[in-house]
Amino acid sequence: MNNIGLIGKFISNSQMPDLMRKLGNEFETPIKYSLFDFSQKKNVNLKNIVNNFKKKKFLGIGVTYPYKEKILEVVQSFGKEVDLTKASNTLIFGNEIVARNTDFLGFVKSLEFHFKNELKNILVIGGGGVGRAVCFGLAEFGVEKIYLMEKDLNKSNKLINELRNQSINCISLKIRDLIEVQGDLEGIVNCTPIGHNSSLGNPLPQLLTSKNQWVYDVVYTPAKTDFLRTAERKNSMIIYGVDLFIFQGIEAYILFTNQNKNRNNIYKQINEIRTYYLKKLVY
């Protein structure tokens, strides 16, 4: 049995164990995927936790909120996307611990699934771990301009500078300036935890979308957040966080089990996998 874990807060409703089991059974790599929820712990020693997993012969672990940036302090090697995003949600154990970012890899895959043309003006709400992955993922896909809305000024400035160093056009957007640009936005991505079962609400109730715009929420528990419901009432195209869950989960499975040779066969099942989880979590 191949052991994999997921560490984070408020992850009890994660569907990742189910996805990993399904992929493992289909491609003959039986997986036991366990959740380790630290919601009730104030102080978490990530180095000790990671070392314990490694001693127990885990293939690796998934890492979610709020540890995606801090986890880099305990790893020795980084995938190129981690060098870009400065965040990781996947650790692969071997002779050394390798940090990868399947939020970035999976987000790009989800964009390729939904869109054929390069993107223009996109608003990203939140510049934390997943927000960083989304911004660099948008750039990888060919976005023209990113508007970043992040209330932490230091975090916002740091990310914008890093994006600009990669020749990515990104500017900070304040709520008071939203009305001036919202009609020019092609898409909006919520990268905050607001809307999650543990933090219900709408991250940007002031936003008025239209049928010509798409709205993507990275939150998938619940799948249909207040943010998406509001956009749906305006006839905007909505993209569920279920997609990011699926695509980043597939990328993580490939990394954990060294299944890159099977990549094409795995993605041949993407429509079936999406239908299964959309029916389970949305409809």
C-alpha positions in Angstrom: 0.0 0.0 0.0 1.2 3.5 -0.9 0.7 6.0 1.9 0.1 9.6 1.2 -1.1 12.3 3.7 -2.6 15.8 3.5 -1.9 18.4 6.2 -3.8 21.6 6.7 -6.7 23.2 8.5 -10.4 22.6 7.9 -9.8 19.7 5.6 -12.2 17.2 7.0 -14.4 17.5 3.9 -11.6 17.1 1.4 -12.4 14.8 -1.5 -8.7 14.1 -2.2 -8.7 10.7 -0.5 -11.5 9.6 -2.8 -9.8 10.9 -5.9 -6.5 9.3 -5.0 -8.1 6.0 -4.4 -10.0 6.1 -7.7 -6.8 6.9 -9.6 -4.8 4.4 -7.6 -7.3 1.6 -8.3 -7.6 2.5 -12.0 -3.8 2.5 -12.6 -2.8 -0.3 -10.2 -1.1 1.8 -7.5 -3.2 1.2 -4.4 -3.2 4.3 -2.2 -4.1 5.0 1.4 -4.6 8.7 1.6 -5.0 10.1 5.1 -6.1 13.6 6.4 -4.2 15.3 9.2 -6.3 18.3 10.2 -4.5 20.8 12.5 -7.5 23.2 12.9 -7.3 22.9 16.7 -3.6 23.3 17.0 -2.0 26.7 17.6 1.6 25.7 17.2 2.6 23.3 14.5 6.2 22.1 14.0 6.3 21.4 10.3 9.8 20.0 10.3 8.9 17.4 12.9 5.7 16.5 11.1 7.4 16.1 7.7 10.2 14.0 9.2 7.7 11.7 10.9 5.9 11.1 7.6 9.2 10.4 5.9 10.2 7.9 8.6 6.8 6.1 8.2 7.7 5.6 4.5 5.0 7.9 3.1 5.4 8.6 -0.6 4.8 12.3 0.2 2.2 14.7 1.5 -0.2 17.3 0.2 0.0 20.7 1.9 -2.9 23.1 2.1 -4.0 26.3 3.9 -2.2 27.8 5.8 1.1 26.1 5.3 1.9 26.4 1.5 4.5 29.1 1.9 6.0 28.2 5.3 6.5 24.5 4.2 9.4 25.6 2.0 11.5 26.1 5.1 11.7 22.3 5.6 12.5 21.1 2.1 15.8 20.8 0.1 14.7 20.8 -3.5 12.2 22.7 -5.5 10.4 22.3 -8.8 10.7 25.2 -11.2 7.1 26.2 -10.5 7.9 26.5 -6.8 10.8 28.8 -7.6 8.3 31.0 -9.4 5.4 30.9 -6.9 7.4 30.6 -3.6 4.7 28.2 -2.4 4.2 24.4 -2.4 1.2 22.1 -1.9 3.0 18.8 -2.6 6.1 17.3 -1.1 7.6 14.2 -2.7 9.8 12.0 -0.4 13.0 10.3 -1.7 16.6 10.8 -0.9 15.6 14.4 -0.4 12.3 16.2 0.0 11.2 17.8 -3.2 8.6 20.6 -3.2 6.2 20.9 -6.1 3.2 23.1 -6.7 0.3 21.3 -8.3 -2.0 24.3 -7.7 0.1 25.9 -10.5 0.3 22.8 -12.7 -3.4 22.0 -12.2 -4.6 25.5 -12.7 -2.8 25.8 -16.0 -4.4 22.4 -17.0 -7.8 23.7 -16.1 -7.3 26.8 -18.2 -6.3 24.7 -21.1 -9.5 22.7 -20.7 -11.8 25.7 -20.6 -10.1 28.2 -22.9 -8.5 28.0 -26.3 -7.3 31.6 -26.6 -5.0 33.7 -24.5 -6.6 35.7 -21.8 -6.7 39.5 -21.5 -7.6 41.3 -18.3 -8.0 39.1 -15.2 -8.8 40.0 -11.6 -7.2 37.8 -8.9 -8.6 38.1 -5.4 -6.0 37.1 -2.8 -2.3 36.8 -3.1 -1.5 34.0 -0.6 -0.2 30.5 -1.5 -2.9 29.6 -4.1 -3.1 33.2 -5.3 0.5 33.1 -6.2 0.1 29.9 -8.1 -2.9 31.3 -10.0 -1.1 34.5 -11.0 1.9 32.7 -12.3 -0.4 30.1 -13.9 -2.3 32.9 -15.7 1.1 34.2 -17.0 2.0 30.7 -18.2 -1.2 30.6 -20.1 -0.6 34.0 -21.7 -2.6 36.6 -19.8 -2.1 40.2 -20.9 -2.8 41.9 -17.6 -3.5 40.8 -14.0 -5.3 43.0 -11.5 -4.4 41.8 -8.0 -6.6 42.6 -5.0 -4.8 41.7 -1.8 -5.5 43.5 1.5 -2.1 42.7 2.9 0.0 45.5 1.3 3.4 43.9 1.9 2.2 40.6 0.4 0.7 42.4 -2.5 3.8 44.5 -3.3 6.0 41.4 -3.0 4.0 39.4 -5.4 3.6 42.2 -7.9 7.3 42.8 -7.9 8.0 39.2 -8.5 5.6 39.0 -11.4 7.0 42.1 -12.9 10.5 40.6 -12.6 9.2 37.9 -14.9 7.8 40.6 -17.3 4.2 39.9 -16.2 1.9 42.9 -16.3 0.3 43.0 -12.8 -1.1 46.0 -10.9 -2.7 46.4 -7.5 -6.4 47.1 -7.4 -8.2 48.7 -4.5 -11.9 48.1 -3.9 -12.6 51.8 -4.5 -11.2 51.5 -8.0 -13.1 48.3 -8.9 -16.0 50.2 -10.6 -13.6 51.7 -13.1 -12.3 48.4 -14.4 -14.9 45.7 -13.7 -16.5 46.1 -17.1 -13.1 45.5 -18.8 -12.4 42.3 -16.9 -12.6 39.0 -18.9 -12.4 36.8 -15.8 -12.2 36.9 -12.0 -10.6 34.3 -9.8 -11.2 34.0 -6.1 -8.1 32.7 -4.4 -9.1 33.5 -0.8 -10.6 31.0 1.6 -13.8 33.2 1.9 -16.6 31.0 0.8 -15.2 27.8 2.3 -17.4 26.0 4.8 -15.1 27.3 7.6 -15.3 30.9 6.3 -18.6 31.4 4.5 -19.3 34.6 2.7 -18.5 36.4 -0.5 -14.9 37.8 -0.9 -16.1 40.7 -3.1 -19.8 41.4 -2.9 -19.3 44.7 -4.7 -18.3 43.0 -7.9 -20.9 43.2 -10.7 -20.3 40.6 -13.4 -22.0 40.1 -16.8 -22.7 37.3 -19.2 -19.5 38.2 -21.1 -17.3 37.4 -18.1 -16.3 34.2 -16.4 -15.8 33.6 -12.7 -13.6 30.9 -11.1 -13.6 30.1 -7.4 -10.8 27.9 -6.1 -12.9 26.9 -3.1 -14.8 23.6 -3.7 -16.3 22.9 -0.3 -19.0 23.9 -0.9 -18.7 23.7 -4.7 -21.3 26.4 -5.3 -20.1 29.3 -3.2 -21.9 32.6 -2.6 -19.4 34.1 -5.0 -20.3 31.8 -7.8 -24.1 32.0 -7.0 -23.9 35.8 -7.4 -22.1 35.5 -10.7 -24.5 32.8 -11.9 -27.5 35.1 -11.3 -25.8 37.6 -13.7 -25.5 34.8 -16.3 -21.7 34.8 -16.1 -19.8 31.6 -17.0 -18.8 30.0 -13.7 -15.9 27.6 -13.1 -16.1 25.5 -10.0 -13.2 24.9 -7.6 -14.0 21.3 -8.3 -11.9 21.7 -11.5 -8.9 22.9 -9.7 -9.3 20.1 -7.2 -9.4 17.5 -10.0 -6.6 18.8 -12.2 -4.2 19.5 -9.3 -5.1 16.2 -7.8 -4.2 14.4 -11.0 -0.9 16.2 -11.2 -0.2 15.3 -7.6 -1.1 11.6 -8.2 1.3 11.6 -11.2 4.1 13.0 -9.0 3.5 10.8 -6.0 3.4 7.6 -8.0 5.9 8.5 -10.7 3.2 7.9 -13.4 4.3 10.5 -15.9 4.5 7.7 -18.5 0.8 7.2 -18.0 -0.1 10.9 -18.2 -2.0 10.7 -21.5 -4.0 7.7 -20.4 -4.9 9.4 -17.2 -6.1 12.5 -18.9 -8.2 10.5 -21.4 -10.5 10.0 -18.4 -10.8 13.7 -17.5 -14.4 14.0 -18.8 -15.5 11.0 -16.8 -13.7 12.2 -13.7 -15.2 15.7 -14.0 -18.7 14.3 -14.5 -18.4 12.1 -11.4 -17.3 15.0 -9.1 -19.6 17.6 -10.6 -22.5 15.3 -10.0 -21.3 14.4 -6.5 -20.4 17.9 -5.3 -22.5 20.4 -7.4 -25.7 19.0 -8.9 
